[in-house]
């Protein structure tokens, strides 16, 4: 494993844990290698990439289109439910007014 300062090792360990990866010596060495090979990559990005291929708790992200579709389905269902509730409320009010008019003798 490449030699690094204790503070850098702690920083890498914390980043790996944040991404759900056990901070082993092999994982830390891989992160260091990734950062050396690509001088522009940040520690967070390197840990994220490592977690995507080696992480135990990594959940593949769903495409934005799939998430939007699910959100639309939830909104459609909520809108239908709300419309049904309004329909029932209006029917109940109409029935109450009708009964009140019948009891008052306004409707034979």
HUSULNOR-V623733 format. One record per backbone hydrogen bond with DSSP energy under -0.5 kcal/mol. NH is the residue of the N-H (numbers start at 1). CO is the residue of the C=O. If there is no record, write none. Layout:
NH|CO + NH|CO
This chain:
9|5 + 10|6 + 11|7 + 12|8 + 13|9 + 14|10 + 15|11 + 16|12 + 17|13 + 18|14 + 19|15 + 20|17 + 21|16 + 24|22 + 28|24 + 29|25 + 30|26 + 31|27 + 32|28 + 33|29 + 34|30 + 35|31 + 36|32 + 37|33 + 38|34 + 39|37 + 41|38 + 46|42 + 47|43 + 48|44 + 49|45 + 50|46 + 51|47 + 52|48 + 53|49 + 53|50 + 54|50 + 55|51 + 56|20 + 57|20 + 60|58 + 67|63 + 68|64 + 69|65 + 70|66 + 71|67 + 72|68 + 73|69 + 74|70 + 75|71 + 76|72 + 77|73 + 78|74 + 79|75 + 80|76 + 81|77 + 82|78 + 83|79 + 84|80 + 85|81 + 86|82 + 87|83 + 88|84 + 89|85 + 90|86 + 91|87 + 92|88 + 93|89 + 94|90 + 95|91 + 96|92 + 97|93 + 98|94 + 99|95 + 100|96 + 101|97 + 102|98 + 103|99 + 104|100 + 105|102 + 106|101 + 107|101
